Every structure is written in structure tokens, then in C-alpha cells.
Amino acid sequence: MRIPPLSRSMIGALCLGVASGLPLLMVLGNYAFWLAEVGISYTQIGLLSCLGLPYSLKFIWAPFFDATPVPWLSQKVGHRRAWLMVIQPLLIFSMVLMGQFNPVSQLTWSALCALAVAFFSASQDIVIDALRVEQLSEREQGLGAAMAINGYRLGTLLAGALGLSIAHWWGWAYAYQFIAILLFVGQAGAFWLGENTPINANNDHRYSKKLWLPLKVFFQRRNWFWLLAFIVLYKLGHSILDVMSTPFYEAMDFTKMEVATITKLYGFCATVAGSLMGGWCVMRYGIFRTLFISGIAQSFSPFSYWFLAQWGHSISGLILTISVDHFFSQMASIALVAYLGLMCDKRFTASHYALFTSFAAFSRTIFGMFSGWFVEYQGWENFFLVSFALSLPAILMIAQLRRQGIPQPATQPA
């Protein structure tokens, strides 16, 4: 039975979203649980969160994938699909290899493989986002974005719940191998989506212009410093909390199956509910009110972890903690994503959005590096209180950002 073109496009966007979401937890969340399980110190686990740095820096090499074709292959299958066919085997190989090293005796090699996974995963995200945006019509962009986001969440759910379950029954090596095999869904997504992207010739001047002109235009804004500071700070408290959440579950003696079932499966439902509430609040109250409301709600998430630290191993306590954390943090994420979209110069949407999301990831990567050290020397309870305190400065900045308003679309070419 022939699938209608619109359905093919949406299936493709969904599959590409799944492929984009699969590697992240295998580098950060699941990997942190594995390290904590084998006795790696919290200080080292926190420092190893810097392995997510490629997700923060991907805007630097993104123009390379625009300007440089893959010899021979780009002409045969299309520019974006060709790069996907190059990147994905490298990503799969890196992930399989990562599962072969024992972090206790081979931590350096394990971390290097994790860094390779993060780099190829970030590169895959660049190509996937470009392919989806270029191939979907203007009428399909909204639904395509929704399908991609839901696919991404499904990918993180599979990597989290299924990855931990396989690790529980058969070991971490098999978990990494299985999740790596699932990445081939990205090739299926590229097939369903199709491609008619023209091939750009490699040109140093073109590359330089693609990289620097969007940045030049952005830094000419009067409020660029306040905007970037807000992006870094808005999710800062929750970001450092997220880095150490899986080691915390392990410290509270929760099993892999309990973590997989409650934090991943049930947490997925709480995340979807938070997304719907965040979207409704943006439509009902506007972007700045939603940023303020969800920012305050998100700031209280660390207290749910603080209470769980007092209760110890408690299934009902973990369910309550995940409910509060996933629901309110996702509300805040939806508000932030909507705000960042409005702050993009429409002439450079891809470059500016990559810049914004890179700065948002910096808070998780850079500040998260020191979270393990803090836990080791100050304890979990004080860590959660600091996480709460770090959530407050961005809330105070919202009034200033509201006075500055939303930039008007540019009418002159850059």
C-alpha cells in the first residue's frame, strides 16, 4: 500500500527524531549511572559531564556540512543524506566500542569513546535538523517539528528505559550494542523524507561568511549580553541537578529496573504532560508570563530531591520526585524554546538557534563538571539547596527582558 507523501514526510521526521534522541543518554545519563555503579567518585563523574561539550560547540562546525559535499556520494543520494551515511556508521562504531571498555580499569579509553559518540551525535543532529527543515514545505514545518520532538523524546525513552533494562539483565556492553543498532532508524527516516537539496561547492569565503556574518549581526544587538546570560542561567539550577540525578538514584539504592521504569517510562508521561501545559500557558498567558511562572515552578524541583534524600529508598518518594521534576522542568523548557525562536533573526534562524541552544547546553556542561565535587564534599542535601539558589537569578531577569521586547523581523538583507 502506497503511503501518501505527507505521511511519508511525517514518518521520516519522526524516525530522524528518534535517531537524534538515542545517543544523548548513552553519553550522559546512563553512562553516569554505570560510572556510579562501579564506584567511580562523584567528582570524576561530574568532571566527565564535559563529554557533552560537542553539543554546546556544534554551531562552530555546522557551516562545514552546508558548504562541503561528500565526494561522489552527495551526487548519488543527496547532500544531507550523504553526510548522514558517513556520520552514522562512525557513531554506531563509537557507541559499540564504548561499551567494550571497563570504566574501572580503562576509564580513559571509555571516556574517549564517549567523547567520540558525543561529537558524532552532535554532527548527526546538525545534518538531521537541516534535512528536516529543508525538505518539509512551509505548511508541514509545524507538524514536522512536533513529530521530530516526539521522536526525540521516544529516542531518549528507548535509550533510558530499554538501555538500563538490557544492562540490568545482560550487561552494559549489550546495552550499548543494542542502542547502537537502533540508530539505523535514522537511515529509514532519511529515506522516507527524501531529499532534493542542491550541493554547495566548497568555498573558503562562503564558509567564512556563513560562520561569521550571523554572529556579527547578533552581537550588534544592544541586549545581546542580557539575552545570552539569561539563556545560560534559566536552566542552570536544573542542569546541574540533571547531571547528578542518576548517580543520586544509585546512591539511594534504586535498581536499574526501578530507575528504568519510574524515571524513564513514568517520567516520559510526566514530560509529555509538562509539554502540553507549557504550550497551553504560552498561548494563554504569553511568553514572558510563562517564562516567569514555569521558572518559579522549576526552581522548586530540587526540593523534591531534597525530600527524597531524607526518605531514602522509597518508590512512592521517587514517583513524587519525578512527577515534580519532569513536569515543571519541561514546562520551563517549552517556554524557553518558544522564546528563543522569537529571538532569532529570521535571516539566520539556523545559526542563531544553534548559538542559543549551545549556550543553554554550556550550563549543563561547564557548571555540571563541578557538581560531583560539590556532592562529594558537601553532601546531597546541600547540593539540592544550591541547585535551588542557582535557579533564582534568571527569574529576576525576566522583567528586564520583557522591557526590551521581541526584535522586529529584519527588512534589509545582511
FENKACOR-V156195 format. One record per backbone hydrogen bond with DSSP energy under -0.5 kcal/mol. CO is the residue of the C=O (numbers start at 1). NH is the residue of the N-H. E is the energy in kcal/mol with one decimal. If there is no record, write none. Layout:
CO_NH_E / CO_NH_E
//
This chain:
4_8_-2.3 / 5_9_-2.1 / 6_10_-2.1 / 7_11_-2.6 / 8_12_-2.3 / 9_13_-2.4 / 10_14_-2.3 / 11_15_-2.6 / 12_16_-2.4 / 13_17_-1.9 / 14_18_-2.0 / 15_19_-2.2 / 16_20_-1.8 / 17_21_-1.8 / 18_22_-1.6 / 19_23_-0.6 / 21_25_-0.6 / 22_26_-0.6 / 23_27_-1.0 / 24_27_-1.1 / 24_28_-2.2 / 25_30_-2.2 / 25_31_-1.0 / 28_32_-2.5 / 29_33_-1.8 / 30_34_-2.4 / 31_35_-2.5 / 32_36_-2.4 / 33_37_-2.4 / 34_38_-1.6 / 35_40_-2.6 / 36_39_-1.1 / 41_45_-2.2 / 42_46_-2.7 / 43_47_-2.2 / 44_48_-2.2 / 46_49_-1.3 / 47_50_-1.7 / 48_51_-1.8 / 49_52_-1.9 / 50_53_-2.0 / 51_54_-0.6 / 52_55_-1.3 / 52_56_-0.6 / 53_56_-1.5 / 53_57_-1.4 / 54_58_-0.8 / 57_60_-2.2 / 57_61_-0.5 / 58_62_-1.1 / 61_64_-0.8 / 61_65_-0.8 / 62_65_-1.0 / 62_66_-0.8 / 63_67_-2.2 / 64_68_-1.9 / 67_69_-0.6 / 69_71_-0.6 / 70_74_-2.3 / 71_73_-3.1 / 72_76_-1.1 / 73_77_-2.5 / 73_78_-0.5 / 74_78_-1.3 / 78_82_-2.0 / 79_83_-1.6 / 80_84_-2.2 / 81_85_-2.1 / 82_86_-1.1 / 83_87_-2.9 / 84_88_-2.3 / 86_90_-0.9 / 87_91_-2.3 / 88_92_-2.9 / 89_93_-2.5 / 90_94_-2.2 / 91_95_-2.2 / 92_96_-2.5 / 93_97_-2.5 / 94_98_-2.0 / 95_99_-1.3 / 97_100_-1.3 / 97_101_-0.6 / 98_101_-0.8 / 101_103_-0.6 / 102_106_-3.1 / 106_110_-2.4 / 107_111_-2.8 / 108_112_-2.3 / 109_113_-2.1 / 110_114_-2.0 / 111_115_-2.3 / 112_116_-2.1 / 113_117_-2.5 / 114_118_-2.3 / 115_119_-2.4 / 116_120_-2.6 / 117_121_-2.4 / 118_122_-2.6 / 119_123_-2.2 / 120_124_-2.2 / 121_125_-2.2 / 122_126_-1.7 / 123_127_-1.9 / 124_128_-2.9 / 125_129_-2.7 / 126_130_-2.0 / 127_131_-2.6 / 128_132_-2.4 / 129_133_-2.3 / 130_134_-2.4 / 131_135_-2.0 / 132_136_-1.7 / 137_140_-0.6 / 137_141_-1.0 / 138_141_-0.6 / 140_144_-3.0 / 141_145_-2.5 / 142_146_-2.0 / 143_147_-2.5 / 144_148_-2.3 / 145_149_-2.5 / 146_150_-2.5 / 147_151_-2.3 / 148_152_-2.4 / 149_153_-2.3 / 150_154_-2.2 / 151_155_-2.4 / 152_156_-2.3 / 153_157_-2.2 / 154_158_-2.5 / 155_159_-2.5 / 156_160_-2.3 / 157_161_-2.6 / 157_162_-0.7 / 158_162_-0.8 / 158_163_-1.3 / 160_164_-2.0 / 161_165_-2.0 / 162_166_-2.6 / 163_167_-2.2 / 164_168_-2.1 / 165_169_-1.9 / 166_170_-3.3 / 166_171_-0.9 / 167_171_-0.7 / 171_175_-1.4 / 172_176_-2.4 / 173_177_-1.9 / 174_178_-2.5 / 175_179_-2.2 / 176_180_-1.9 / 177_181_-1.9 / 178_182_-1.6 / 179_183_-0.7 / 180_183_-1.0 / 181_184_-1.7 / 182_185_-2.1 / 183_186_-2.2 / 184_187_-0.8 / 184_188_-1.4 / 185_189_-2.3 / 186_190_-2.4 / 187_191_-1.9 / 188_192_-2.4 / 189_193_-2.4 / 190_194_-2.1 / 197_79_-0.6 / 203_207_-2.9 / 204_208_-2.7 / 205_209_-2.5 / 206_210_-2.6 / 207_211_-1.9 / 208_212_-2.8 / 209_213_-1.8 / 211_215_-0.6 / 212_216_-2.7 / 213_217_-2.5 / 214_218_-2.1 / 215_219_-2.6 / 216_220_-0.5 / 217_220_-0.8 / 218_221_-2.0 / 221_224_-0.8 / 223_227_-2.3 / 224_228_-2.3 / 225_229_-2.4 / 226_230_-2.2 / 227_231_-2.2 / 228_232_-2.2 / 229_233_-2.3 / 230_234_-2.7 / 231_235_-0.6 / 233_236_-1.1 / 233_237_-0.6 / 235_239_-2.5 / 236_240_-2.1 / 237_241_-1.2 / 238_242_-2.5 / 239_243_-1.7 / 240_244_-1.1 / 242_245_-0.7 / 242_246_-0.5 / 244_248_-1.7 / 245_249_-2.1 / 246_250_-2.0 / 247_251_-2.2 / 248_252_-1.8 / 249_254_-2.3 / 250_253_-1.5 / 255_259_-2.4 / 256_260_-2.9 / 257_261_-2.5 / 258_262_-2.5 / 258_263_-0.5 / 259_263_-1.3 / 259_264_-1.0 / 260_264_-0.5 / 260_265_-1.8 / 261_266_-2.1 / 262_267_-1.3 / 264_268_-1.7 / 265_269_-1.3 / 266_270_-2.0 / 267_271_-2.2 / 268_272_-2.3 / 269_273_-2.3 / 270_274_-2.2 / 271_275_-2.2 / 272_276_-2.3 / 273_277_-2.3 / 274_278_-2.7 / 275_279_-2.6 / 276_280_-2.3 / 277_281_-2.5 / 278_282_-2.1 / 279_283_-1.8 / 280_284_-2.6 / 281_285_-3.3 / 281_286_-0.7 / 282_286_-1.2 / 286_290_-1.7 / 287_291_-2.2 / 288_292_-2.0 / 289_293_-3.0 / 290_294_-2.8 / 291_295_-1.6 / 292_296_-2.1 / 293_297_-2.3 / 294_298_-2.8 / 295_299_-1.6 / 296_300_-0.7 / 297_300_-1.0 / 298_301_-1.8 / 300_303_-0.9 / 300_304_-0.7 / 301_304_-1.2 / 301_305_-1.1 / 302_306_-2.1 / 303_307_-2.4 / 304_308_-1.7 / 305_309_-2.2 / 306_310_-1.1 / 307_311_-2.1 / 308_312_-2.5 / 312_314_-1.0 / 314_318_-2.4 / 315_319_-2.4 / 316_320_-2.2 / 317_321_-2.4 / 318_322_-2.7 / 319_323_-2.2 / 320_324_-2.3 / 321_325_-2.7 / 322_326_-2.4 / 323_327_-1.6 / 324_328_-1.9 / 325_329_-2.2 / 326_330_-1.6 / 327_331_-1.7 / 328_332_-2.1 / 329_333_-2.0 / 330_334_-2.5 / 331_335_-2.0 / 332_336_-2.4 / 333_337_-2.8 / 334_338_-2.3 / 335_339_-2.1 / 336_340_-2.8 / 337_341_-2.0 / 338_342_-1.5 / 339_343_-1.4 / 340_344_-0.6 / 341_344_-0.8 / 344_346_-0.5 / 345_348_-2.2 / 346_349_-0.6 / 348_352_-2.9 / 349_353_-2.7 / 350_354_-2.2 / 351_355_-2.1 / 352_356_-2.6 / 353_357_-2.6 / 354_358_-1.9 / 355_359_-2.0 / 356_360_-2.2 / 357_361_-1.9 / 358_362_-1.2 / 359_363_-0.9 / 360_364_-0.6 / 361_365_-2.3 / 362_366_-3.0 / 362_367_-0.7 / 363_367_-0.5 / 363_368_-0.6 / 365_369_-0.7 / 366_369_-0.7 / 367_370_-1.2 / 368_371_-1.0 / 368_372_-0.6 / 370_374_-2.0 / 371_375_-2.3 / 372_376_-2.3 / 373_377_-1.6 / 374_378_-2.8 / 374_379_-0.6 / 375_379_-1.8 / 379_383_-1.6 / 380_384_-2.2 / 381_385_-1.7 / 382_386_-2.3 / 383_387_-2.1 / 384_388_-1.8 / 385_389_-2.1 / 386_390_-2.3 / 387_391_-0.6 / 388_391_-1.2 / 389_392_-1.2 / 389_393_-0.5 / 391_395_-0.6 / 392_395_-0.6 / 392_396_-1.4 / 393_397_-0.8 / 394_397_-0.6 / 394_398_-0.7 / 395_398_-0.8 / 397_401_-2.1 / 398_402_-2.4 / 399_403_-1.8 / 400_404_-1.5 / 401_405_-1.4
//
